[in-house]
Amino acid sequence: MYPIPKDINLQIFKGAIVQQVCFTINTIILLFENKGYIQIEAAFVIKRQNEFKQYEVYPVYYDKDVLKLLEKKVLDIYPKNNNLVIEFEDNYLIELINDGQYESFIINIDGKTTVI
């Protein structure tokens, strides 16, 4: 819905480990140790080595491969064409798709929430 702000400090997630993956009917939430969380509300792509899978969040009725991110360390995080890319150890990558029309994801860093 909104562009990723240029002044957001995404690098705070570098080195963080996914401690929890939470599901609601409309969202998937990745909680990072002592850093904050990222709430997925729209389409996303998970890449593992050369395999790509694109998912829609709604309806959440199975884990959509995000449980594989548990206990994975963030190696890099960056905007890409207004999407958000998170690279994890063991060659995992998730790209959150900003559809430009609706809220796509929420980034919470130390209690400050940014809606994208």
C-alpha positions in Angstrom: 0.0 0.0 0.0 2.7 2.5 1.0 6.3 2.5 0.0 9.0 1.4 2.4 10.3 4.5 4.1 13.9 5.4 3.3 14.7 6.1 6.9 13.6 2.8 8.3 16.5 0.9 9.9 15.9 -2.6 8.5 19.5 -3.5 9.4 18.4 -4.0 13.0 17.1 -7.4 11.9 20.5 -8.5 10.6 21.8 -11.3 12.8 18.4 -11.7 14.5 16.8 -15.2 14.8 13.2 -16.1 14.1 11.9 -17.1 17.5 8.2 -17.5 16.7 5.9 -17.8 13.7 2.3 -16.9 14.5 -0.8 -17.4 12.4 -4.1 -15.7 12.4 -6.9 -16.0 9.8 -5.5 -13.1 7.8 -1.8 -12.8 8.8 1.5 -14.6 9.4 3.8 -13.0 11.9 7.6 -13.5 12.2 8.9 -12.6 15.6 12.6 -11.9 15.9 14.6 -12.1 19.1 14.6 -8.7 20.9 14.2 -6.8 17.7 10.5 -6.7 16.7 8.3 -8.5 14.2 7.2 -8.5 10.6 3.5 -9.2 9.9 2.7 -10.5 6.5 -0.7 -9.6 5.1 -0.4 -10.2 1.4 1.4 -12.4 -1.1 5.0 -13.6 -0.5 7.6 -15.8 -2.2 9.7 -18.3 -0.4 12.9 -19.4 -2.1 15.0 -22.3 -1.1 18.0 -22.9 -3.3 16.5 -22.8 -6.8 12.9 -23.5 -5.8 10.4 -20.6 -5.7 6.9 -20.8 -4.3 4.5 -17.9 -4.2 1.7 -17.8 -1.6 -1.2 -15.7 -0.7 -1.6 -15.1 3.0 -5.4 -15.4 3.1 -6.8 -17.9 4.1 -4.2 -19.2 6.5 -5.0 -22.9 6.7 -1.5 -24.4 6.5 2.0 -23.2 7.3 3.0 -22.2 3.7 6.6 -23.2 4.4 7.2 -20.3 6.9 7.7 -22.7 9.8 11.0 -23.7 8.1 12.2 -20.2 9.0 12.1 -20.9 12.8 15.5 -20.5 14.4 17.0 -19.2 11.2 19.3 -16.2 11.3 18.7 -13.2 9.2 21.7 -12.6 6.9 20.4 -9.6 5.0 17.2 -7.6 4.7 16.5 -4.9 2.1 13.9 -3.3 -0.1 13.6 -4.5 -3.7 11.2 -2.7 -6.0 9.1 -1.7 -3.0 9.0 -5.3 -1.8 10.9 -6.5 1.2 13.5 -9.2 0.9 14.8 -11.2 3.9 17.7 -13.6 3.4 18.2 -16.3 6.0 20.9 -18.8 6.6 20.7 -22.2 4.9 19.8 -20.5 1.6 16.3 -19.5 2.6 14.8 -16.2 1.3 11.4 -14.7 1.7 10.2 -11.8 -0.4 7.1 -9.9 0.8 5.1 -8.5 -2.1 3.8 -4.9 -1.9 0.7 -5.0 -4.0 0.4 -1.2 -3.9 -3.4 -1.3 -3.3 -3.8 -2.8 0.2 -1.7 -3.2 3.3 0.9 -5.8 2.5 3.1 -6.1 5.5 3.8 -4.4 8.8 7.3 -3.8 10.3 7.6 -3.3 14.0 11.0 -2.3 15.3 11.3 -1.7 19.1 7.6 -0.8 19.3 7.5 1.5 16.3 5.1 0.2 13.7 5.4 1.0 10.0 2.6 -0.2 7.6 3.6 -1.0 4.0 
